[in-house]
Amino acid sequence: MKLAHFAFRREEAPPQPAEDGRVVELFRSRSELRKQHEDLQLDLNRQRDRLKQQEAATQRVRDILEVLEQRLGGADTGYPALAFYHLRAMWADGRELIRAFVADLANRQVERERKMHDLGGNKRQFEQRKAVEVRLHAAQLDLVDARQAAQKIEAELQVLNRWWHRKRRTEIANKLPAANAAVTVAELALEQAHADISALEARRDSDFPGLAVGTRRAINLAAIAYAEVLCLRLIRTPLLQMAREAVGRREVIDDYGSPEDCQRLMADVEHARKVLAVRTGLTKQVGPRVERLKKTAKYRSSIEVVPVAETVHVAAGDVMELKAVGANANRLPNVVAEDTWDLFSILLK
């Protein structure tokens, strides 16, 4: 008996101290706090890196402004700086002209397609509401029938109040739960029909999904054609290429000659900016080019709206009725491939 008692005591598990659970919870909380601290430290380091980058960018801008101030302070260096920014302004003019052209076309098409969408939406909403109203009317009739059936059973039970009606009363009473359940189902169906009606009224079927793919493609082709028209207006001058080079640089360059040369260049730029802004006969100039682009433009997929650059190259011997300024003709660029006038940022996506 002693051996058996001794074996029993060895199998008995030692008592666990009450503090073990709290110690485990303490270690768990400590681990979570350490993880949060590490995350905060990483975020702090990222914010410090961003601050350093922003400070470096700000310092670069300050350096550029200081250099520009010094250049503008000298007669020999001030004129090239003015010519440089004249060229950049001309490029910006072309970009804004195309942007306004695209915005005008898009706004008009949005208004037209929104009206068509609203007409279709009203028709769909009418059909949906008609179907829901039919379901609502049926639910109302079902609820009336279910309530009448339940009321009829309750009325029969009130009449069967004698002891000899016990068997009949039990038979009738067994029908009452099913009748009440039918009332509940009919009430739920009616509530759902009312909810569907409210949802139809609250839903805005007029939420316009946006311009169709074909519309955006047509607008983009018109924008490309307009960009070509602007290029053709400067085709006999080196101004377009000079403006491209100026836009591609961050700092002013001294490649514009003497102060007299710079003054002549700025005068040419001012004249070119006026030529670019001419809108007389624009439809006649853009229209034929759009028709040509429609025949050649290809897209990478059925949802793409920006054509492949190689498929919208300019036509051979391309000329315009409007005379361009200057005397020496230059190559007309592929405005999509070369992103002339920052065209890619303007085209609809």
C-alpha positions in Angstrom: 0.0 0.0 0.0 2.8 2.4 0.7 4.4 1.7 -2.7 1.1 2.3 -4.4 0.6 5.5 -2.4 4.2 6.6 -3.3 3.5 6.0 -7.1 0.3 8.0 -6.9 2.1 11.0 -5.3 4.7 10.9 -8.1 2.1 11.0 -10.8 0.4 14.0 -9.2 1.2 17.3 -11.1 2.9 20.0 -9.1 0.8 23.1 -8.4 1.2 26.0 -10.9 1.8 29.4 -9.3 -0.8 32.0 -9.9 1.8 34.4 -11.2 2.6 32.3 -14.3 -0.3 33.7 -16.3 0.6 37.2 -15.5 4.3 36.7 -16.4 3.3 35.3 -19.8 1.0 38.2 -20.4 3.8 40.6 -19.3 6.2 39.1 -21.8 3.6 39.2 -24.5 2.9 42.9 -23.8 6.6 43.6 -23.8 7.0 41.9 -27.2 4.1 43.9 -28.7 5.5 47.2 -27.3 8.9 46.3 -28.8 7.3 45.7 -32.1 5.4 49.0 -32.0 8.6 50.8 -31.0 10.5 49.3 -34.0 7.7 50.3 -36.4 7.7 53.8 -35.0 11.5 53.9 -35.4 11.3 52.8 -39.0 8.6 55.4 -39.7 10.7 58.1 -38.1 13.7 57.1 -40.2 11.6 57.3 -43.3 10.3 60.7 -42.4 13.9 61.9 -41.8 15.0 60.6 -45.2 12.0 62.4 -46.8 12.9 65.6 -45.0 16.5 65.3 -46.1 15.4 64.8 -49.7 13.1 67.8 -49.5 15.8 69.9 -48.0 18.2 68.9 -50.8 15.5 69.7 -53.4 14.8 73.0 -51.8 18.5 73.8 -51.8 18.8 72.9 -55.5 16.0 75.3 -56.3 17.7 78.0 -54.2 21.0 77.4 -56.1 19.2 77.7 -59.4 17.5 80.9 -58.3 20.8 82.4 -57.1 22.5 81.5 -60.4 19.5 83.0 -62.3 19.7 86.2 -60.3 23.4 86.5 -61.1 22.8 85.8 -64.8 20.0 88.4 -65.0 22.2 90.9 -63.3 24.7 90.9 -66.2 24.1 92.3 -69.7 25.9 89.5 -71.5 24.2 86.7 -69.5 20.8 88.2 -68.9 19.7 88.2 -72.6 20.3 84.4 -73.0 18.3 83.8 -69.9 15.4 85.8 -71.2 15.6 84.0 -74.5 15.7 80.6 -72.7 12.5 81.4 -70.8 10.8 82.8 -73.9 11.3 79.4 -75.6 10.0 77.6 -72.6 6.9 79.9 -72.6 6.3 79.1 -76.2 6.3 75.4 -75.5 3.9 76.0 -72.6 1.6 77.9 -74.9 1.4 74.9 -77.3 0.8 72.6 -74.4 -2.0 74.7 -72.9 -3.6 75.2 -76.3 -3.9 71.4 -76.8 -5.0 70.9 -73.3 -7.8 73.5 -73.7 -8.7 71.9 -77.0 -9.0 68.4 -75.5 -10.9 69.7 -72.5 -13.5 71.5 -74.7 -14.0 68.3 -76.8 -14.3 66.1 -73.8 -16.8 68.4 -72.0 -19.0 68.5 -75.0 -18.9 64.8 -75.5 -19.5 64.2 -71.8 -22.6 66.3 -71.9 -23.9 64.5 -75.0 -23.1 61.0 -73.7 -24.5 61.8 -70.2 -27.8 62.7 -71.8 -27.9 59.5 -73.7 -27.0 57.6 -70.5 -29.7 59.3 -68.5 -32.3 58.4 -71.1 -31.3 54.8 -71.0 -31.1 55.0 -67.2 -34.6 56.4 -66.9 -35.9 53.6 -69.1 -34.1 50.9 -67.0 -35.3 52.4 -63.8 -38.9 52.5 -65.0 -38.8 48.8 -65.9 -37.2 47.9 -62.6 -39.7 49.9 -60.7 -42.5 48.4 -62.5 -41.3 44.9 -61.7 -40.8 45.8 -58.0 -44.3 47.4 -57.8 -45.8 44.2 -59.2 -44.0 42.3 -56.5 -45.1 44.8 -53.9 -48.7 44.5 -54.9 -48.5 40.7 -54.7 -46.9 40.9 -51.3 -49.7 43.1 -50.0 -52.3 40.6 -51.3 -50.4 37.7 -49.7 -50.2 39.5 -46.4 -53.9 40.2 -46.4 -54.7 36.5 -47.2 -52.3 35.3 -44.5 -53.7 37.6 -41.8 -57.3 36.6 -42.7 -56.4 33.0 -42.5 -54.8 33.5 -39.1 -57.8 35.6 -37.9 -60.2 32.9 -39.1 -58.4 30.2 -37.0 -58.4 32.4 -33.9 -62.1 33.1 -34.4 -62.8 29.3 -34.6 -60.8 28.7 -31.5 -62.9 31.3 -29.6 -66.0 29.5 -30.6 -64.7 26.1 -29.6 -64.8 26.8 -25.8 -66.7 23.8 -24.5 -65.2 20.6 -23.1 -66.6 18.5 -25.9 -64.8 20.7 -28.4 -61.4 19.6 -27.0 -60.4 17.4 -29.9 -61.6 19.8 -32.5 -60.0 22.7 -30.7 -56.6 20.8 -30.7 -56.9 20.2 -34.4 -57.6 23.8 -35.2 -54.9 25.1 -32.7 -52.3 23.0 -34.5 -53.0 25.0 -37.7 -52.3 28.4 -35.9 -48.4 28.3 -35.9 -48.2 27.7 -39.6 -50.7 30.5 -40.2 -48.7 32.9 -38.0 -45.5 31.8 -39.8 -47.2 32.6 -43.2 -48.1 36.1 -41.8 -44.5 36.6 -40.8 -43.2 35.5 -44.2 -45.7 37.8 -46.0 -44.7 40.7 -43.8 -41.0 40.2 -44.6 -41.8 40.0 -48.3 -43.7 43.2 -48.1 -40.8 44.9 -46.2 -38.3 43.8 -48.8 -40.5 45.1 -51.6 -40.7 48.5 -49.9 -36.9 48.4 -49.3 -36.4 47.7 -53.0 -38.6 50.6 -54.0 -36.6 52.9 -51.6 -33.4 51.6 -53.1 -34.5 52.4 -56.6 -35.4 55.9 -55.6 -32.2 56.5 -53.8 -30.0 55.0 -56.4 -28.5 57.5 -58.9 -28.7 55.8 -62.2 -27.4 59.1 -63.7 -23.9 58.4 -62.3 -22.1 58.7 -65.6 -19.4 56.0 -66.1 -17.3 58.2 -68.3 -16.6 58.6 -72.0 -16.6 55.5 -74.1 -13.4 54.1 -75.5 -14.3 55.1 -79.0 -15.0 58.7 -77.9 -11.7 59.0 -76.1 -9.9 57.6 -79.1 -11.5 60.2 -81.3 -10.6 63.0 -79.0 -7.0 61.8 -78.7 -6.7 61.6 -82.5 -8.0 65.2 -82.7 -5.4 66.2 -80.1 -2.6 64.6 -82.1 -3.8 66.3 -85.2 -3.9 69.7 -83.4 -0.3 69.1 -82.1 0.8 68.4 -85.7 -0.9 71.6 -86.8 1.0 73.6 -84.2 4.2 72.0 -85.3 3.5 72.8 -88.9 3.1 76.5 -88.0 6.7 76.5 -86.9 8.1 74.0 -89.5 10.1 76.7 -91.3 11.9 77.8 -88.1 14.2 76.2 -85.6 12.1 77.4 -82.8 10.3 74.1 -82.0 13.6 72.2 -81.6 15.1 75.1 -79.6 12.1 75.1 -77.3 12.3 71.3 -76.9 15.9 71.7 -75.8 15.1 74.5 -73.4 12.3 72.5 -71.8 14.6 69.5 -71.4 17.1 71.6 -69.4 16.8 72.8 -65.9 19.4 75.5 -66.1 19.8 78.4 -68.5 22.2 77.8 -71.5 24.3 80.3 -73.4 23.7 79.0 -76.9 21.7 82.0 -78.2 24.4 84.3 -79.4 25.0 88.0 -78.6 22.5 90.2 -76.9 21.3 91.4 -80.4 20.9 87.8 -81.5 18.9 87.1 -78.3 16.6 90.1 -78.9 15.9 88.9 -82.5 15.2 85.4 -81.2 12.8 86.7 -78.6 11.0 88.7 -81.2 10.7 85.6 -83.4 9.4 83.7 -80.4 6.8 86.4 -79.6 5.6 86.2 -83.3 5.5 82.4 -83.1 3.4 82.5 -80.0 0.9 84.7 -81.9 0.9 82.3 -84.8 0.3 79.3 -82.5 -2.7 81.0 -80.9 -4.5 81.5 -84.3 -7.8 79.6 -84.4 -9.1 80.8 -87.7 -9.7 77.8 -90.0 -8.6 75.4 -87.2 -11.4 72.9 -88.1 -10.3 72.7 -91.7 -6.7 72.2 -90.6 -7.4 69.5 -88.0 -10.2 67.6 -89.7 -8.3 66.1 -92.7 -5.5 65.1 -90.4 -7.9 63.3 -88.1 -9.3 61.3 -91.0 -5.8 60.3 -92.0 -5.0 59.3 -88.4 -8.1 57.1 -88.2 -6.9 55.1 -91.2 -3.4 54.4 -89.7 -3.9 54.5 -85.9 -3.5 51.1 -84.2 -3.9 50.2 -80.5 -2.3 47.6 -78.3 -5.7 46.3 -77.0 -9.4 46.9 -77.3 -9.4 49.2 -74.2 -6.4 51.3 -75.1 -7.2 54.8 -76.2 -3.7 56.1 -77.0 -2.5 54.8 -80.4 0.9 53.2 -80.9 3.3 55.9 -81.8 4.6 54.2 -84.9 1.1 54.1 -86.4 0.5 57.9 -86.3 3.6 59.0 -88.2 3.2 62.1 -90.4 2.3 61.9 -94.0 5.0 62.4 -96.7 5.0 65.9 -98.2 2.8 67.2 -95.4 1.9 70.9 -96.1 -0.6 73.4 -94.8 -2.4 76.4 -96.3 -1.3 78.6 -93.4 2.2 79.9 -94.1 4.7 79.2 -91.3 7.2 81.9 -90.4 10.8 81.7 -91.4 12.6 80.3 -94.5 14.1 77.0 -93.7 11.8 74.0 -93.4 12.5 71.3 -90.8 11.3 67.8 -90.3 7.8 67.5 -88.8 8.1 65.3 -85.7 6.0 62.4 -84.7 4.3 64.2 -81.9 3.3 61.0 -80.0 6.7 59.3 -80.2 8.6 62.5 -79.4 6.0 63.7 -76.8 5.9 67.1 -78.5 4.1 69.8 -76.4 4.1 67.2 -73.6 1.3 65.6 -75.5 1.3 62.3 -73.6 0.3 64.0 -70.3 -2.7 65.7 -72.2 -4.1 62.7 -74.0 -7.1 61.0 -72.3 -6.3 57.7 -70.7 
